């Protein structure tokens, strides 16, 4: 399957043996990011021969290589904290 991207994807998951290695930066916020322990991440999937599609991964936020941004200083809706990039 050939996919022609109008813009390059922000996040790519590459197949590495039995696992996927995810590289890139989530381009939006994580709701309740200051207290979240995991997030859903949508990204392009590369099985070794280029990008074949998109997929979703549940990513724990406490593993090596994952960093959180700072809480957003929002106007209103402060009960729903969000972490930006």
Steps between C-alpha positions, in 0.01 A plus 500: 500500500639840404410809699591844377513745789430867433713581804739264678356330808605634843530155655611173340489153656765273343484124534809367683478125549189427706464861615443846360738790565314831499683817398367852472299751695129499574375819338218574742433502870430218744184556704568450871865469398635593843331196656474267199691171508440417131385665179356388169735584216403496133795462264620378163617137490820389325538122474851532352414580139360847557178629646209262446224675690404645835430349838437573864719406795439521872823652631595497869635840603758366747732318257846613390489746212154640577486856631206720593462866419409770749140554614319754283398830660144508372218749525211312657456120512779474759342188648610314186875546505686450176865453418628663182810422303 
